[in-house]
């Protein structure tokens, strides 16, 4: 539903997006990640037709963005960065204006606006000028206009920016509800969004793709993925540490806090929790806590983006 082929954007001598190729299918929620200045928003603006493409091509639902812009845009719901809105308009009036711009009139227009207001829980602010709304409500109004015409493709730039935890949960539920029938791209700095709603993650740095895979595949790249932490009741851990170190599939044993917690690091991310638990039981060690470390996405993010 989204096809990017060697997509490139230059601003004078500066290359913001460098030869990106990417496909997004129906039913996918793609987390589009990268540090500031990586080219995320620029890519999205080219796909939605807001920025001209320097070279390469972008297609939406079979329509070329450059050569068939109206057909492509009809199928896209776009929440841009910062959600620029007409601040002097009341929420309902603004959504009505967007509905008309999308070609809806009369009862169809009213139904579309009412449906969007309900889905984003905007009933309490429908008659307020947008300038008077909180950042979270402004973001939700921006999302409401993006879903108004029930698009096949949704491109959302920081959709949960400024939302409180309850609002984030509501928006994530909305994305998951829509995901089966659409292709959804979410650009975000919030790595928890990847595990919360995304079926796939793509990371770009300096305008190039440095990772494309599932959230589990991304997490598996963490330095301590599948490591087993063992917190011993007895501070004298020398014997158990030496025994753990010679288990199959164990690369090394660390003491991350300098006390009685041992971090058992597996080779190649192997699952070693049963081996570690069995040895601890066999040795009769008193254990306060034992758990598997899945790894931190921010460690993987830094590893992928700073190495470029």
N, C-alpha and C positions, 0 to 999 in steps of 0.2 A: 504493500500500500504506500510505502515511501521507498524510493530508490534514488540513491546518490551515487553518481559515477564520476570519480576523479574531480570532485567539487573543490574549487579553489577560489579564494577571494584575496585580492591585493588592494591595499590602500597606498598608492605610490610605490615606493620601494619595499614597503612592509607587507609580508605575507601573513595574513591573519588566519586563513584556513588553507591547508596545504594538501591538495590531492586526496580528499577523503572519499572513500567508497563504502556504502553502508545500505543495507536493506532492512526494513521493518515491516513485519507481516501482521495481518489481522490477528487479534488476540494477544499481541505482545505489548508489554509495558516496558519501555526502554528507559533506563536511567542514564542520562547523558551527563557525564561528570568531567570535571577538570578544574584546575586552579583558575584564579582570576586572570583574564587575558589569554586563556587557552584557545578561544575561538568558538565557545559554545553558543553564545547569543548570536554571533555573526552567522554561524551555520543555520540556526533556526530562522533568522531573518531572510536568508536566501531561500530556504525551503518555502517560506510563507509568501515570498515575492516582495518583501519590504526592502530588500537590497538586491541590486543586480549581481549576477554571477560573472566573475572574471573569466573562468574557464571550467569545463566539465558540464555536468547536467544534473538536474534534480527533477524527479517526477513524483506526483501525488495521484494515486488511484489511476494510473495509466496516462495522466495528462502532464505534459512537459510544462514546468513552472515558467520558463522563459517564453515559450511559443504559444502556450494555451493558459495564460495566467488566470483568466476569469473562471474557467472550468476547474482549475486546480484549487483556487481560493474558495470556491463554493463548498468544497469537501473538507475544509480545514477549520477547526476551532483553535484560535490562538490566544494564549494569555502571555502578553509580552512582559519583559522585565519592567517592574515598577507599575504595571497596569495603568498606563495613561488613560484617564477618563475625563469627561466634561464635568468639572467640579461643581459648576453652578446648577447642574440638572439634578432633580430628585432621582432616586434609584429607579423607580418605576418608569419615569419619563425617559431616562437614559436607555433602559432595556427595551422600551418601546421603539425608540429611535433605531437601535441596533436591529430589532426585528424587522422594521421597515426597510432598512438598508439591505437586509437579507431577503427581501421580497415578500414578507408576510403582511397581510392587511386584515382588517375586520376581526372576526372571531378567531381566525388562525393566529393573528398577532397577539390577541389577549391570552389565548391558551398557551402560547409559547412563553410569554412573559410570566404568567402565573406558575407554570411548571418550573421554570428556572428559579423563580423566587422561592418556591417551596423546597426544591432540592438543595439550595444553598442556605436555607433558613434565614431569609432576608425579610420576613414579614414585618418585623419590628422597625425596619428602617426604610420601607418602600417610599415613604413621603419625605424623607430627609435629603437635603442637598448632599451630594457625594463629598464635597469638601469638608463637611462636618463629621464624617464618619471616621472611626478609628482605622488604623492601618489594616487590622485584620478584616474588618468589614469591607474596606475598599478592595482587598484582595478577593474576597468572596464575590463582590459585584463583578470584578474582572473575570472570575471563573464562570459566573452566571452568563455573561455575554458570550463566553467561549462555547458553552454547551447549548445555547439557545436554539440553534438550527439543527441539533442532533447530527453533528458532522461525523464522517467516517474516520477522520484523522484528527487527533488532538495534539497540539504542541504547547506545552506548558512550561514557562520559564519561572522557576522558583514558586510553585503553586502554594506552598505552605508558609512562605515568608511572612512573618508578622502574626501568624496565628498562634493562639494559645493551645495547650495540649488537647483540650476537648475539640477545638475547631480542626486541628490537624487530623485527629481521628476521624472526624466527620468527612473531611475532604478525601482522606485515604480510602474510606469506605465507598465514597462516590466513584473514585477512580477504579476501584476493584469491581464495582457493579457494571461500569461501562466497558471494562476491558475486553470482555468476550467478543463484542461486536465491533471493536475499533482497533486502530493502531495508535498507541499513546506514547509520546516522547516527553519525558520529564527532565528538564535541566535543573540541577540542584547542587548546592554546596553541602547539603545535609546528608551525610552518608547513611544515616539510619533509614532514609527514604528508600534506599536500595533494597534492604532486607524487608521493609514494611510493605512495599507495593510493587516492586519491579520484578519482572521475570527474566530480565537481561540487563547487563550493565556495559556501557561503552565509556572508556576514559580517553580524553584527548589532552595532549600537552603540546604547547608550541604549534598548534594547528594540525597536529597529526594524531591518529588513533594509536594508543599504546596498549589498549586492552579491549577485548570484546568477548563476552562470555556470560555465563549465568552468575548470579550472586554467590552461589556456593563455590564456583570455580574462582571467583575473585577472592573470597575469604580464604580459600585453600592456599593462596600465595602468602598469607601472613607468616612471619618468621616463627611464631609459636603455635601454628595451627595443629590441633590434636595433641598438643603437649598436655601432660597430666601434672597437676599441682597436688602435692601431698604435704599437709601441715601436720607435723608430728607433735604429740603431747610431750615427748621427751626431747629435750634440747640436744642430747648427745645422738646425733644422726649419722655418725661416721659409718657404722656397719651397714645400715640400710641404704645409705647413699652409694656405697661401694657395690652392694648387691644389685641395686637398680641399674647401675652403670653398665653391667655386663649382660643385661637382658637383650635378646634379639630385637632388632629394629630400634634400639635406643642409640641415639647419637651422642648425647651427653646429659649430665645432671648438673643443674645450676642451683644456686641459692639466691634468688632475686632480691630478697629483703635482708639478707645477711643473718637471718635468724634460723628458725627451725622449719621453714617452708622449703621444700625441694621442688624444682621444676624439671620434669623429666621430658627431654626433647626427643621426638621420634625422628628417624631417618625418612626423608621424603614425605613427611606428613602422614605416615602410617598410623593406624589406630592401635594404640598400645594400652588402653585403659584396663582391659582384662588382664593383661600380663602384669601390669603394675599392681592392680588390686590383689591379684592372686599371690604375688610375692610378699606384699605387705601382710596379708593374712597368714601366710605360711611362716613368716618370721615373728608373728605375734606382736607386731609393732602397734603401739597405741597412737591412733590417728584422730586428730580433731576434725580434719576436713580433707576430702579428696574430690577433685573435680577435673573435667576436661576443659582446656582452654581452646576456644574456637579461633582465636586470633582477632586482632583489631583491624577494621577496615581502614582506619586512618593511617596505620602503619603501611598497609599495602598501597594506599593512595600516594603517600610520600615516596615510597620506594619506586613506584611506576613513574611518577611525574617529575621527581627530582633527578632521576637517572638519565632523563632525556637530554 
